[in-house]
Amino acid sequence: MRLLEEFWYGNIEPTEYGTSSNKGYKKLVELIFRNEEKLKATMMDEQEELFEKYIDCVRENQVITD
């Protein structure tokens, strides 16, 4: 799962023309990551599991729409 997270947050760029070089994009991705980590820290196990399922669905939706 860590590999997918690295890809999601722009740390792995499989394409030749990535957005990871865009400073605004990178800053936004870092903010998303920090906020997600803070949110997870406040969750009980069941809530975190549900949140992970939600994130997986959002990511799958983004892949389809991209």
DSSP file (Angstrom, degrees, kcal/mol; ACC not computed):
  #  RESIDUE AA STRUCTURE BP1 BP2  ACC     N-H-->O    O-->H-N    N-H-->O    O-->H-N    TCO  KAPPA ALPHA  PHI   PSI    X-CA   Y-CA   Z-CA
    1    1 A M     >        0   0    0      0, 0.0     4,-2.0     0, 0.0     3,-0.2   0.000 360.0 360.0 360.0 -30.8    0.0    0.0    0.0
    2    2 A R  H  >  +     0   0    0      1,-0.2     4,-2.6     2,-0.2     5,-0.2   0.867 360.0  57.1 -60.7 -36.8    2.9    2.4    0.7
    3    3 A L  H  > S+     0   0    0      1,-0.2     4,-2.1     2,-0.2    -1,-0.2   0.910 106.7  48.8 -60.7 -42.6    3.8    2.3   -3.0
    4    4 A L  H  > S+     0   0    0      2,-0.2     4,-2.9     1,-0.2    -1,-0.2   0.882 110.4  51.3 -65.4 -37.9    0.4    3.5   -3.9
    5    5 A E  H  X S+     0   0    0     -4,-2.0     4,-2.5     2,-0.2     6,-0.2   0.919 108.7  50.7 -65.0 -42.3    0.6    6.3   -1.4
    6    6 A E  H  <>S+     0   0    0     -4,-2.6     5,-2.3     1,-0.2     6,-1.1   0.905 113.5  45.8 -60.9 -41.0    3.9    7.4   -2.7
    7    7 A F  H ><5S+     0   0    0     -4,-2.1     3,-1.5     4,-0.2    -2,-0.2   0.933 111.9  52.0 -64.4 -46.5    2.4    7.5   -6.2
    8    8 A W  H 3<5S+     0   0    0     -4,-2.9    -2,-0.2     1,-0.3    -1,-0.2   0.879 109.4  48.8 -58.8 -41.6   -0.7    9.3   -4.9
    9    9 A Y  T 3<5S-     0   0    0     -4,-2.5    -1,-0.3    -5,-0.1    -2,-0.2   0.307 118.2-108.1 -88.6  10.6    1.3   12.0   -3.2
   10   10 A G  T < 5S+     0   0    0     -3,-1.5    -3,-0.2     2,-0.2    -2,-0.1   0.608  86.4 120.1  81.6  10.6    3.5   12.7   -6.3
   11   11 A N  S   <S+     0   0    0     -5,-2.3     2,-0.5    -6,-0.2    -4,-0.2   0.703  75.9  47.2 -81.1 -18.7    6.7   11.1   -4.9
   12   12 A I  S    S-     0   0    0     -6,-1.1    -2,-0.2    -5,-0.1    -1,-0.2  -0.991  71.2-169.2-121.3 125.2    6.7    8.6   -7.8
   13   13 A E        +     0   0    0     -2,-0.5     5,-0.1     1,-0.1    -6,-0.0  -0.891  10.6 177.4-120.3 102.1    6.2   10.0  -11.3
   14   14 A P        +     0   0    0      0, 0.0     2,-0.3     0, 0.0    -1,-0.1   0.606  61.5  75.2 -79.8  -9.8    5.6    7.3  -13.9
   15   15 A T  S    S-     0   0    0      1,-0.1     3,-0.3     2,-0.0    -2,-0.0  -0.676  80.2-127.8-104.3 158.6    5.0    9.7  -16.7
   16   16 A E  S    S+     0   0    0     -2,-0.3     2,-0.8     1,-0.3    -1,-0.1   0.859 105.7  46.9 -69.0 -36.6    7.5   11.8  -18.6
   17   17 A Y  S    S+     0   0    0      3,-0.0    -1,-0.3    -3,-0.0     2,-0.1  -0.727  82.5 174.3-110.1  81.3    5.5   15.0  -18.0
   18   18 A G        -     0   0    0     -2,-0.8     3,-0.4    -3,-0.3    -5,-0.1  -0.464  38.2-140.6 -89.3 158.8    4.7   15.0  -14.3
   19   19 A T  S >  S+     0   0    0      1,-0.2     3,-1.8    -2,-0.1     7,-0.3   0.489  85.8  91.7 -90.2  -5.1    3.0   17.6  -12.3
   20   20 A S  T 3  S+     0   0    0      1,-0.3    -1,-0.2     5,-0.1     6,-0.1   0.717  79.0  60.9 -65.1 -18.7    5.4   16.9   -9.3
   21   21 A S  T 3  S+     0   0    0     -3,-0.4     2,-0.6     4,-0.1    -1,-0.3   0.633  81.1  98.3 -80.8 -13.3    7.7   19.6  -10.6
   22   22 A N    <>  -     0   0    0     -3,-1.8     4,-2.6     1,-0.2     5,-0.2  -0.658  67.9-151.5 -75.7 118.4    5.0   22.2  -10.2
   23   23 A K  H  > S+     0   0    0     -2,-0.6     4,-2.4     1,-0.2     5,-0.2   0.875  94.0  50.8 -62.4 -39.7    5.7   23.9   -6.9
   24   24 A G  H  > S+     0   0    0      2,-0.2     4,-2.1     1,-0.2    -1,-0.2   0.905 112.1  47.4 -64.3 -41.2    2.0   24.8   -6.2
   25   25 A Y  H  > S+     0   0    0     -6,-0.2     4,-2.6     2,-0.2    -2,-0.2   0.933 112.4  48.8 -64.3 -46.7    1.0   21.2   -6.9
   26   26 A K  H  X S+     0   0    0     -4,-2.6     4,-2.2    -7,-0.3    -2,-0.2   0.899 111.0  50.5 -62.1 -41.0    3.7   19.8   -4.7
   27   27 A K  H  X S+     0   0    0     -4,-2.4     4,-2.0     1,-0.2    -1,-0.2   0.904 111.2  48.8 -63.4 -41.9    2.8   22.2   -1.8
   28   28 A L  H  X S+     0   0    0     -4,-2.1     4,-2.5     2,-0.2    -2,-0.2   0.909 110.0  50.9 -64.0 -43.1   -0.9   21.2   -2.1
   29   29 A V  H  X S+     0   0    0     -4,-2.6     4,-2.5     1,-0.2    -2,-0.2   0.898 109.6  50.7 -62.9 -40.8    0.0   17.5   -2.1
   30   30 A E  H  X S+     0   0    0     -4,-2.2     4,-2.6     2,-0.2    -1,-0.2   0.894 110.3  49.9 -63.5 -39.8    2.1   18.0    1.1
   31   31 A L  H  X S+     0   0    0     -4,-2.0     4,-2.5     2,-0.2     5,-0.2   0.913 110.2  50.0 -64.5 -43.3   -0.8   19.8    2.7
   32   32 A I  H  X S+     0   0    0     -4,-2.5     4,-2.4     1,-0.2    -2,-0.2   0.934 112.0  48.5 -59.2 -46.4   -3.2   17.0    1.9
   33   33 A F  H  X S+     0   0    0     -4,-2.5     4,-2.4     2,-0.2    -2,-0.2   0.929 111.9  48.1 -61.4 -47.7   -0.8   14.5    3.3
   34   34 A R  H  X S+     0   0    0     -4,-2.6     4,-2.3     1,-0.2    -1,-0.2   0.917 113.8  46.9 -60.9 -44.3   -0.2   16.4    6.5
   35   35 A N  H  X S+     0   0    0     -4,-2.5     4,-2.4     2,-0.2    -1,-0.2   0.880 111.0  51.8 -67.1 -37.1   -4.0   16.9    7.1
   36   36 A E  H  X S+     0   0    0     -4,-2.4     4,-2.6    -5,-0.2    -1,-0.2   0.921 110.6  48.6 -63.6 -43.1   -4.7   13.3    6.3
   37   37 A E  H  X S+     0   0    0     -4,-2.4     4,-1.8     2,-0.2    -2,-0.2   0.906 111.8  49.0 -63.9 -41.8   -2.1   12.1    8.8
   38   38 A K  H  X S+     0   0    0     -4,-2.3     4,-0.7     2,-0.2    -2,-0.2   0.911 112.2  49.0 -63.2 -42.5   -3.5   14.5   11.5
   39   39 A L  H >< S+     0   0    0     -4,-2.4     3,-1.2     1,-0.2     4,-0.4   0.931 109.7  50.9 -63.3 -46.1   -7.0   13.3   10.8
   40   40 A K  H >< S+     0   0    0     -4,-2.6     3,-1.4     1,-0.3    -1,-0.2   0.858 102.3  61.9 -59.9 -35.6   -6.0    9.6   11.1
   41   41 A A  H 3< S+     0   0    0     -4,-1.8    -1,-0.3     1,-0.3    -2,-0.2   0.733 104.2  49.0 -64.3 -21.7   -4.3   10.3   14.4
   42   42 A T  T << S+     0   0    0     -3,-1.2    -1,-0.3    -4,-0.7     2,-0.2   0.483  96.8  95.7 -94.4  -3.4   -7.6   11.3   15.9
   43   43 A M    <   -     0   0    0     -3,-1.4     2,-0.1    -4,-0.4    -3,-0.0  -0.580  69.2-128.7 -95.8 149.3   -9.5    8.2   14.6
   44   44 A M     >  -     0   0    0     -2,-0.2     4,-2.6     1,-0.1     5,-0.2  -0.435  42.4 -96.4 -79.0 166.5  -10.3    5.0   16.3
   45   45 A D  H  > S+     0   0    0      1,-0.2     4,-2.4     2,-0.2     5,-0.2   0.892 124.4  49.1 -55.1 -45.7   -9.4    1.8   14.3
   46   46 A E  H  > S+     0   0    0      1,-0.2     4,-2.0     2,-0.2    -1,-0.2   0.894 112.6  48.0 -64.3 -40.0  -12.9    1.3   12.9
   47   47 A Q  H  > S+     0   0    0      2,-0.2     4,-2.6     1,-0.2    -1,-0.2   0.902 111.1  50.5 -66.2 -41.2  -13.0    5.0   11.7
   48   48 A E  H  X S+     0   0    0     -4,-2.6     4,-2.5     2,-0.2    -2,-0.2   0.895 109.3  51.5 -65.5 -39.0   -9.6    4.8   10.2
   49   49 A E  H  X S+     0   0    0     -4,-2.4     4,-1.9    -5,-0.2    -1,-0.2   0.917 111.7  46.7 -62.6 -43.5  -10.5    1.6    8.3
   50   50 A L  H  X S+     0   0    0     -4,-2.0     4,-2.2     2,-0.2    -2,-0.2   0.901 111.7  51.4 -64.6 -41.5  -13.6    3.3    6.9
   51   51 A F  H  X S+     0   0    0     -4,-2.6     4,-2.8     2,-0.2    -2,-0.2   0.901 107.9  52.3 -62.5 -41.7  -11.6    6.4    6.0
   52   52 A E  H  X S+     0   0    0     -4,-2.5     4,-2.5     2,-0.2    -1,-0.2   0.898 109.1  50.0 -61.1 -41.1   -9.1    4.2    4.1
   53   53 A K  H  X S+     0   0    0     -4,-1.9     4,-2.0     2,-0.2    -1,-0.2   0.907 111.0  49.7 -63.4 -41.3  -11.9    2.6    2.2
   54   54 A Y  H  X S+     0   0    0     -4,-2.2     4,-2.4     2,-0.2    -2,-0.2   0.942 111.1  48.5 -61.4 -48.8  -13.2    6.1    1.3
   55   55 A I  H  X S+     0   0    0     -4,-2.8     4,-2.7     1,-0.2     5,-0.2   0.901 109.2  53.6 -60.1 -42.4   -9.8    7.3    0.2
   56   56 A D  H  X S+     0   0    0     -4,-2.5     4,-2.4     1,-0.2    -1,-0.2   0.908 109.9  47.6 -58.7 -42.5   -9.4    4.1   -2.0
   57   57 A C  H  X S+     0   0    0     -4,-2.0     4,-2.5     2,-0.2    -2,-0.2   0.905 111.4  50.2 -66.4 -41.5  -12.7    4.8   -3.7
   58   58 A V  H  X S+     0   0    0     -4,-2.4     4,-2.2     2,-0.2    -2,-0.2   0.925 112.2  47.8 -61.4 -44.8  -11.8    8.5   -4.3
   59   59 A R  H  X S+     0   0    0     -4,-2.7     4,-2.3     2,-0.2    -2,-0.2   0.908 111.2  50.1 -64.1 -42.4   -8.4    7.5   -5.8
   60   60 A E  H  X S+     0   0    0     -4,-2.4     4,-2.1     1,-0.2    -1,-0.2   0.907 110.2  51.2 -62.4 -41.0  -10.1    4.9   -8.0
   61   61 A N  H  X S+     0   0    0     -4,-2.5     4,-2.5     1,-0.2    -2,-0.2   0.903 109.3  50.5 -62.0 -41.5  -12.5    7.5   -9.2
   62   62 A Q  H  X S+     0   0    0     -4,-2.2     4,-2.1     2,-0.2    -2,-0.2   0.884 108.5  51.9 -66.0 -38.2   -9.7    9.9  -10.0
   63   63 A V  H  < S+     0   0    0     -4,-2.3    -1,-0.2     2,-0.2    -2,-0.2   0.923 111.8  47.0 -62.4 -43.5   -7.9    7.2  -12.0
   64   64 A I  H  < S+     0   0    0     -4,-2.1    -2,-0.2     1,-0.2    -1,-0.2   0.916 115.2  44.5 -65.0 -43.8  -11.0    6.5  -14.0
   65   65 A T  H  <        0   0    0     -4,-2.5    -1,-0.2     1,-0.3    -2,-0.2   0.762 360.0 360.0 -75.9 -24.4  -11.8   10.2  -14.6
   66   66 A D     <        0   0    0     -4,-2.1    -1,-0.3    -5,-0.2    -2,-0.2   0.497 360.0 360.0 -72.4 360.0   -8.1   11.0  -15.5
